[in-house]
């Protein structure tokens, strides 16, 4: 199983946490004398700092090229991490579980609905029928903890399913 991280959209704290989880898996595997049960791949449009143990795929080709590459190489049963809702929907439809940076899980059942709600709210704001979105929405310790907890749950679920 692989974990694909949308390197263009994730905070450094999330990238570091993913690296720590990967290092823990590598340590567990080494102690047991086996291969790690999952790998970590960051995909980005430019070189970004990534934690040890992770792999970086840099994709050229303009906007959306990194997203397209993740969709191309990911397989059903893998896990993806992204803040990009259209990418989350594409991956969910391909059979992946997808987490955002707040610990929300996107599946085939909810990703289309979430994107539709977002697009409708944007349309209403454009027409002046809804208040502007809060651009200064915060991301802090509460969201980081929610993400870490969701990551651990989803890794455990995926590993059970792949056994």
N, C-alpha and C positions, 0 to 999 in steps of 0.2 A: 504494500500500500504506500501511496505517496501523499504528502501534504504539499499543495501548491499555494504559494503566497504571492499575491499581487503586490510586488515590491514598489510599484509606482504610487500606491495609495496608502500604504500602512505606516503608522507611526514607528519611530525607532524603538519605542518600548515594546511594541508588539513583535517586531522583528527579533529583539533580544529575548523575549519570552519564548518564542518559537525555537530559537537556538538553544536555550536552556533545556527545553523539553526534548529536543533532538539529542543533546549531549547526555541527558539522563537515559534515553533509550539506547544510545550507543554503549554507555557504561553497563547497563543491564545486560545487553547482548554479549558484550565482551566477558563479563563475569560468568555467563551461562555457556560460553563457547559457541555462540551461534550468531547468525546475521541479524542486524536490527530488523524489527518488524515493520518499520516505516522509515521513509526518507523525506527530506525537506528540500524543496526547490523553490527559490525565489525567481520570479520572472519580471523583468522590468525593461523599460525603454532606454535606460541609461545605467551605467555602473553605479551601484549603491553599496554602502557598507552593509555587509551581512555577517551574522555570527559564525563562528567556527562550526563546522559540521554541516552547514547549509551549502547548497549549490546555487550558483547564480547563472541564469540564462538571460543574456542581454539581447533584445530583439530590436532590429532596425526596421523602419518602414512607416513611421509616423503614428498618428493617434490611433489607438485601438489595436496596433500590431501585437503588443504584449498580451492583451486580452485574447486575441485570436490564437496566439501560440499556446496559452494555457488551455483553451478549449480544444485545441488540436492534440496536445500530448496527454491531457488528463483522461482517466478512465473511470467508468462506473465503479463505485466503492472507494474512490479516493476522497480526500477532504481538501477543501479550498478555503482560503482566507482572503477576503477582499472587502473594500468599502464601496465598490462599484456595483450598484443594483442591477443594471442590465447584464453585467458579467455574471453576477450571482444567479440570475434567472437562466442564462444560457447553460451554466454549469449544472444547475439543479435539474434542468431538463435532460441533461446527459447522464444523470444518475449519481451525481456527487452530492455530498452534504456540504453546505457552504456556511461559513461563519463570517459575520462582520466584526468590526473592532469593538462593538458593544456587547458581543456575546449572543446576538440574535442568530438563529439557525434558519437558513433558507432551504426549502425543499421544493419538490415539484408541486406540492399542494399549496404552498403559500407565496412562492416567489413572484408569480404572475400577478397575484392580487396586490402584493406590496408595491410592485412597480406601477401598476395601474392607479393605485391610490396616490402615489407620488406624482405621477404625470398629471392626474386630474387636479391635484392641489396646485401644481405649477401653472396649469391652464387657468384656474380660477384667479390666481394671483395676477397673471398676465392681463386678465380682463378687469382687474380692480375689484373683484367680488370677494376676495379673501385677503387677510392681512399678509404682509410680507413675511417670509420665513425668518426665523431667528438665525441669522448668519453666525452669530457669536455663540452658538450652542457649545457647551463645554464638553470636554472629554477629560476625565480625571481618574482618580483612584477607584471610584465606584465602577466606572465603565471598564477599567482595566481588570478589576477583580471579576466582574461578570464575564469578560472575555476569557480570562484564565480558567475559570470554572467550566465554562462552556467548552473550551478546548479540551480539557481533561475528559469531560463526559463524552464528547464526540470521538476523541481518539479511542477511548475504551469501547464505545459502541462499535466503531468501525473495525477494531481489532477482533472483537467477539464475532462479528458478522463474517469476517474474512478467514476465520479459523476453520 
